[in-house]
Amino acid sequence: MMSRHFSRRDVFLGIGLTTLVPGMARAVLPTGAPERYALDVFDVGGFDPVVRRDADGRITRHNLVFRTLALETPRTSRLLDDVSGSMLGELAFRWETGMGPQSLVMFSARLADWQYVALAQQGRGQNYDEFLIAVESTHGSLRRREAQQTLVADYRITPSGGVLWNRYTA
């Protein structure tokens, strides 16, 4: 029977490999489900699923405009700062109109850029601020309540950068 003696270096190397390597692997691998964010906003002014860019790749037009009450602007700004550039499993916006609840949900979304206009602070009699964001997503759904029915417009971005729409009533 042969016995093996381990040097101090071998022992420390073995301890390091069994404790450090799994920890480093966990730090690199994604943990849990993708993040989901939902914002309750005052109103959505416009949405286009495609972020428009120039020949150099710079954003030429933000594809979503929404409004928040002035008291919500700081919280919304912090959230947009936190998620900027990150891949999100879901980014949703909800708002109420006289007809009922409305929503926009974007899946596999990445917030590329955002800015806001402080309309409430400009003395124009507005109680809201406006956000312009450029958010890329793979697919999503816009649900609007109108005249006793819910209109749904699902979209999917094609590999060529176009949009396929599926509209129906729910």
Sequence and secondary structure as in RCSB ss.txt:
>XXXX:A:sequence
MMSRHFSRRDVFLGIGLTTLVPGMARAVLPTGAPERYALDVFDVGGFDPVVRRDADGRITRHNLVFRTLALETPR
TSRLLDDVSGSMLGELAFRWETGMGPQSLVMFSARLADWQYVALAQQGRGQNYDEFLIAVESTHGSLRRREAQQT
LVADYRITPSGGVLWNRYTA
>XXXX:A:secstr
       HHHHHHHHHHHHHHHHHHHHHS  SS  EEEEE SEEEEE SS EE TTS EEE SEEEEEEGGGHHH
HHHHHHHHBT EEEEEEEEEEETTEEEEEEEEEEEEEEEEEE GGGTTSS  EEEEEEEEE SEEEEEEEETTEE
EEEEEEE TTS EEEEEEE 
